[in-house]
Amino acid sequence: MPAGAEDDYPIFVIHMSNGVISPAVVEVPANTRFKLELHNDGSSPVEFESLPLRKEKVLAPGAESFIVIRNLAPGNYAFFDDFHLDMPPARLIAR
């Protein structure tokens, strides 16, 4: 990736804390590359997981990471913390 290329697409920040995902709904552009910046603000590990997106990422307490998604078709995509299944899922809405 050329220098500065990461600035060419939007970034959406998601915070996870002991099963709570914030924001619970993230609106993203359809058919456009974008980055999800993930932050674990809690005291236990979390796992961003989305079956429809076929993405997963484990974060230790206090860790940060990211996922890049390319050309997502318009729609509603659920994601959840696989380590805290007792909490409600969140969703990406691509428009």
C-alpha positions in Angstrom: 0.0 0.0 0.0 1.5 3.4 -1.0 2.4 5.9 1.8 -0.7 7.8 2.8 -3.1 5.3 1.1 -4.7 4.6 4.5 -6.0 8.2 4.5 -8.0 7.5 1.3 -10.8 5.6 2.9 -13.1 6.3 5.9 -12.4 4.9 9.4 -15.1 3.9 11.9 -14.2 3.4 15.5 -15.8 0.6 17.6 -15.3 0.2 21.3 -15.8 -3.1 23.0 -15.9 -3.5 26.8 -16.8 -6.8 28.5 -19.4 -7.7 25.9 -20.8 -4.2 25.3 -20.3 -2.9 21.8 -20.4 0.9 21.1 -21.9 2.1 18.9 -24.4 -0.7 18.5 -25.1 0.4 14.9 -22.4 1.6 12.5 -23.4 3.1 9.2 -20.8 2.6 6.5 -20.5 3.4 2.8 -21.5 0.5 0.5 -19.2 -0.5 -2.3 -16.3 1.4 -0.8 -13.2 0.3 1.1 -13.3 1.3 4.8 -11.5 0.5 8.1 -13.0 -0.6 11.4 -10.8 0.5 14.2 -11.4 -1.8 17.2 -10.7 -0.9 20.8 -11.0 -3.3 23.8 -11.7 -0.9 26.7 -12.7 -3.8 29.1 -10.9 -6.0 31.6 -11.4 -9.2 29.6 -10.5 -10.4 26.1 -13.1 -9.7 23.3 -13.5 -11.2 19.8 -15.1 -9.1 17.1 -16.9 -11.7 15.0 -19.2 -11.4 12.0 -20.4 -14.5 10.1 -21.9 -12.6 7.2 -18.7 -10.5 6.8 -16.4 -13.6 7.4 -14.2 -11.5 9.8 -13.0 -12.1 13.3 -10.4 -10.4 15.5 -9.4 -11.2 19.1 -8.2 -8.4 21.3 -6.7 -8.6 24.8 -7.8 -6.2 27.5 -6.6 -2.7 26.5 -5.6 -3.7 23.0 -6.4 -2.0 19.7 -6.5 -3.3 16.2 -8.3 -2.9 12.9 -10.1 -4.7 10.0 -10.3 -3.4 6.5 -13.4 -4.2 4.5 -13.5 -3.8 0.8 -16.5 -3.2 -1.5 -19.3 -4.2 0.9 -22.7 -4.6 -0.8 -25.6 -2.6 0.6 -27.2 -4.4 3.5 -27.3 -5.1 7.2 -24.4 -7.1 8.7 -24.5 -8.4 12.3 -21.4 -8.6 14.4 -20.8 -9.6 18.0 -18.3 -10.4 20.8 -17.8 -14.1 20.5 -16.4 -14.2 24.1 -19.6 -12.6 25.5 -22.5 -14.3 23.8 -24.9 -13.2 26.5 -24.7 -9.6 25.1 -26.8 -8.4 22.1 -25.1 -8.2 18.7 -24.3 -5.0 17.0 -24.6 -4.3 13.2 -23.1 -2.6 10.3 -25.5 -1.0 7.8 -24.0 -0.4 4.4 -25.8 2.2 2.3 
